[in-house]
Amino acid sequence: MNILAFESSCDETAAAVVRDGREVLSSVIASQVETHRLYGGVVPEIASRQHVEVIAQLCAQALEEAGCTLDAIDAVAVTYAPGLIGALLVGVNFAKGLALARGLPLIPVHHLRGHIAANYLAHPNLTPPFLCLVASGGHSHIVQADDYTHFTVLGRTRDDAAGEAFDKAARALGFPYPGGVAIDRAAQSGNPDAIRFPRPQVNGAPYDYSFSGLKTAVLNYVHNAAQKGEAICKEDVAASFQAAVVDMLAHGFLLAAADTASTTLVLAGGVVANTALRRRIENDCAASGRRLYLPPLALCGDNAAMIGAQAYYEYQAGHTAGADLNACANMEIG
């Protein structure tokens, strides 16, 4: 089954052709990073306009690189939630129009389900059930994948997501957007023990996260030094902050794994491209004997291939939509 998939939930416009949920025939992405770097973060209205400008071209490019025409496409899939509402609407409306014009099934896909499914493309032997840490710019979830289309959320952030905290800390340090990449790069030459930043925990909810206090601690550290005219080592701040984020993400995730006796662990989302996080979870799994599945760096960020992968299983479960499909800015993964 060949699925033509689209992703436009934030600032990446993407299209892909995926076969049977496991094989990527093509995957193309139009990045807006350079545009939004001027503003230090994503400007929703600008993102929406740029999606409009390139999505038709990306559709044609994805088909060409897959070596097929629309006649070889069996279904159209699209991210419909969650995300920036204007950005989502571009992808949803384009996909609806294409599916209606060609008489093809339309498959709506939840963005976080897509991130998890990126691992199916990289690991043909991966099948549910498993425990997954989904960490991205807008989300930090611990999710039990009961099967391909049924998910149970065990933990989540109560405020900022890990990726959002990375971006805000990077901005305070004068690093360019996207902040996670800049922090990771600077941390390579910094001392993670130079500054002891807090590792907040949520009382009564051991799997939940709260990154707002950590983010504020970093901002206060940088601003207080500036007010006193004191120089700071940005690399040490970056490494110390990153160590705190990794400790928090790993602690909740590994605790949930132990409590649920999960032997198969999965990472997903843009934040799992972080080298320190990958290394931390890899080392723990090697020591504990758990199986770990990581997406390659190319599939960590937003892309349409992951949407096409999850769409295959949504279709098998009978989850299709009609012309009344609408975008939704906020929606639970379950």
C-alpha positions in Angstrom: 0.0 0.0 0.0 1.5 3.3 -1.1 0.6 6.3 1.1 1.3 9.9 0.1 1.7 11.8 3.4 1.9 15.4 4.5 3.2 17.1 7.6 2.8 20.9 8.4 2.2 21.1 12.1 4.9 23.7 12.8 7.6 25.2 10.6 8.6 22.3 8.4 6.6 21.5 5.3 7.1 17.9 4.4 5.8 15.3 1.9 6.6 11.6 1.6 5.6 8.3 -0.1 5.7 5.3 2.3 4.9 1.7 1.4 3.2 -0.6 3.9 4.2 1.6 6.8 7.8 0.4 6.8 9.5 1.5 3.5 10.3 5.1 2.6 10.0 5.6 -1.1 10.6 9.3 -0.8 10.8 12.0 1.8 11.2 15.7 1.2 11.2 18.7 3.6 11.2 22.4 3.1 12.7 24.0 6.2 11.9 27.4 7.5 14.7 27.6 10.1 16.5 30.5 8.4 13.3 32.5 8.2 12.4 32.0 11.9 15.9 32.4 13.1 15.5 36.1 12.5 12.8 36.2 15.2 14.4 33.7 17.7 11.5 31.3 17.3 8.6 30.2 15.1 6.2 33.0 14.0 2.9 31.1 13.3 1.6 33.4 10.6 4.8 33.3 8.6 5.0 29.6 9.0 1.5 29.2 7.6 2.2 31.4 4.6 5.3 29.5 3.7 3.5 26.1 3.9 1.0 27.5 1.3 3.9 28.5 -1.0 5.6 25.2 -1.1 3.3 22.3 -0.3 2.1 21.7 -3.9 5.7 21.7 -5.1 6.8 19.3 -2.4 3.9 16.9 -3.3 5.2 16.8 -6.9 8.8 16.3 -5.7 7.8 13.4 -3.4 6.0 11.6 -6.2 8.9 12.2 -8.6 11.5 10.9 -6.1 9.4 7.9 -5.4 9.3 7.1 -9.1 5.5 7.0 -9.2 2.4 9.1 -10.2 -0.8 9.7 -8.3 -2.2 6.6 -10.1 0.1 4.5 -7.9 -1.1 6.1 -4.6 -3.6 4.2 -2.5 -4.3 6.7 0.2 -3.5 10.2 1.4 -2.4 10.9 5.0 -1.9 14.2 6.9 -1.1 15.5 10.3 -4.2 17.0 11.7 -3.3 17.5 15.4 -1.7 18.8 17.5 0.2 21.9 16.3 -0.1 25.5 15.2 -3.6 25.7 13.9 -2.9 27.8 10.8 0.0 25.6 9.8 -2.0 22.4 10.3 -4.9 23.8 8.2 -2.6 24.2 5.2 -1.7 20.5 5.2 -5.2 19.3 6.1 -6.9 21.3 3.3 -4.3 20.3 0.7 -4.6 16.6 1.6 -8.4 16.8 1.7 -8.5 18.4 -1.7 -6.2 15.8 -3.2 -8.0 12.9 -1.7 -11.4 14.2 -2.9 -10.1 14.9 -6.4 -8.6 11.4 -6.8 -11.2 9.5 -4.9 -8.6 8.2 -2.3 -9.0 7.4 1.4 -8.0 10.2 3.7 -6.1 9.2 6.8 -5.8 11.7 9.7 -2.6 11.2 11.8 -1.8 12.5 15.3 1.6 14.2 15.3 3.0 12.3 18.3 1.8 9.0 17.0 3.8 9.9 13.9 7.0 10.5 15.9 6.7 7.1 17.5 6.1 5.5 14.1 9.4 6.9 12.8 11.0 4.0 14.6 9.1 1.5 12.4 10.9 2.9 9.4 14.3 2.4 11.0 13.6 -0.9 12.8 11.6 -3.5 10.8 11.5 -5.8 13.8 9.9 -3.3 16.2 6.4 -4.1 17.1 4.2 -3.0 20.1 3.8 -3.2 23.0 6.7 -1.0 24.2 7.3 2.1 26.4 8.2 5.3 24.6 9.6 8.7 25.6 8.3 11.3 23.2 10.3 14.5 23.6 9.9 17.5 21.2 9.6 21.2 21.1 6.0 21.1 22.3 5.7 17.8 24.1 7.4 15.6 26.7 5.4 12.4 27.2 6.0 8.9 28.5 3.6 6.7 26.5 2.8 3.0 26.6 2.1 1.8 23.1 -0.3 -1.0 23.7 -0.6 -1.7 20.0 -0.2 0.4 16.8 -3.2 2.6 17.4 -3.8 2.4 21.2 -1.7 4.4 23.5 -1.7 5.1 27.3 -0.1 8.2 28.6 1.8 7.5 31.8 3.5 10.9 32.3 3.7 14.3 30.7 5.0 17.8 31.3 2.9 20.0 33.5 4.2 23.2 31.8 7.1 23.7 29.4 8.2 20.9 27.2 11.9 19.9 27.1 12.4 21.3 23.6 10.8 24.6 24.6 13.1 24.8 27.6 16.1 24.2 25.3 15.0 27.1 23.0 14.5 29.6 25.8 17.8 28.7 27.5 19.6 29.1 24.2 18.0 32.4 23.6 19.2 33.7 27.0 22.7 32.6 26.1 22.6 34.3 22.8 22.6 31.1 20.7 20.7 31.0 17.5 17.4 29.2 16.9 16.8 26.2 17.0 18.1 26.2 20.5 18.4 22.5 21.1 21.1 22.1 18.4 23.1 25.0 19.7 22.9 23.9 23.3 24.1 20.4 22.3 27.0 21.7 20.3 28.1 24.1 23.0 27.8 21.5 25.7 30.4 19.3 24.0 33.1 21.6 25.3 31.5 22.5 28.6 31.6 21.1 32.1 28.2 19.5 33.1 29.1 19.8 36.7 30.1 23.5 36.7 26.6 24.7 37.8 24.1 22.7 39.8 20.7 23.6 38.3 17.5 22.2 39.9 15.8 18.9 38.8 12.2 19.7 39.7 9.8 16.8 40.3 6.0 16.7 40.5 4.7 15.6 43.9 2.5 12.5 43.6 3.2 12.1 39.9 6.6 10.5 39.5 6.4 10.2 35.7 5.4 13.8 35.1 7.8 16.6 34.2 8.1 20.3 35.0 10.7 22.2 33.1 9.6 25.8 33.9 11.6 26.0 37.1 14.7 24.7 35.4 14.3 27.2 32.6 13.8 30.0 35.0 16.9 29.0 37.0 19.0 29.3 33.8 17.5 32.6 32.8 18.1 34.0 36.4 21.7 32.7 36.4 22.4 34.5 33.1 20.6 37.7 33.9 22.1 38.0 37.4 25.6 37.6 36.0 24.9 40.3 33.4 23.6 42.7 36.1 26.7 42.2 38.1 29.0 42.6 35.1 30.3 39.1 35.6 31.5 36.9 32.7 30.0 33.5 32.3 31.2 30.5 30.4 28.4 29.8 28.0 29.7 26.3 27.3 29.5 25.4 31.0 26.0 26.8 31.3 24.9 24.9 28.3 26.5 21.6 29.5 25.0 22.0 33.0 21.6 22.9 31.8 21.6 20.0 29.3 22.7 17.6 32.1 19.7 18.7 34.2 17.2 18.1 31.3 18.7 14.7 30.5 18.6 13.7 34.2 14.9 14.7 34.4 13.9 13.0 31.2 15.8 9.8 31.9 14.7 9.6 35.6 11.0 9.6 34.8 11.3 7.4 31.8 13.5 4.7 33.4 11.4 4.8 36.6 8.3 4.1 34.5 10.1 1.3 32.6 11.0 -0.3 35.9 7.6 0.0 37.4 5.8 -1.4 34.4 8.5 -4.1 33.8 9.0 -2.8 30.3 11.8 -4.6 28.4 11.5 -2.7 25.1 12.1 1.0 25.2 11.7 3.5 22.3 12.7 7.2 22.0 10.9 9.6 19.6 10.8 13.3 18.8 13.2 16.1 18.0 14.8 16.3 21.4 16.0 12.7 21.2 18.5 13.9 18.6 20.4 15.2 21.7 23.7 13.3 22.0 23.7 13.3 25.8 20.2 12.0 26.1 20.8 9.2 23.6 24.0 8.2 25.3 22.4 8.2 28.8 19.5 5.9 27.8 21.8 3.7 25.7 24.1 3.2 28.7 21.2 2.4 31.0 19.6 -0.1 28.6 23.0 -1.8 28.0 23.4 -2.2 31.8 19.8 -3.3 32.4 19.4 -5.6 29.4 16.5 -3.7 28.0 16.1 -3.4 24.2 16.3 0.2 23.0 15.1 1.5 19.7 16.3 5.0 18.5 15.2 6.8 15.4 18.1 8.0 13.1 18.7 11.7 13.4 17.0 12.3 10.0 13.7 10.9 11.5 13.9 12.7 14.9 12.5 16.0 13.6 9.2 16.7 11.9 8.9 14.8 8.6 6.1 13.3 6.5 7.6 9.8 6.3 6.7 9.2 10.0 3.2 10.3 9.2 3.0 7.8 6.3 4.3 5.1 8.6 1.6 5.6 11.2 -1.1 6.2 8.6 -0.7 2.6 7.4 -1.7 1.2 10.8 -4.4 3.8 11.2 -5.9 2.7 7.9 -5.7 -1.0 9.0 -7.6 -0.1 12.1 -10.3 1.7 10.0 -9.4 5.2 11.0 -10.2 7.3 8.0 -11.8 10.7 7.6 -14.1 12.5 5.2 -14.2 16.0 3.7 -15.3 17.4 7.1 -11.9 16.7 8.7 -10.6 19.7 10.6 -7.3 20.6 12.2 -7.0 20.6 16.0 -4.3 22.6 17.9 -4.5 20.4 21.0 -5.4 16.7 21.2 -4.4 13.8 23.4 -2.4 11.0 21.8 -4.9 8.4 23.0 
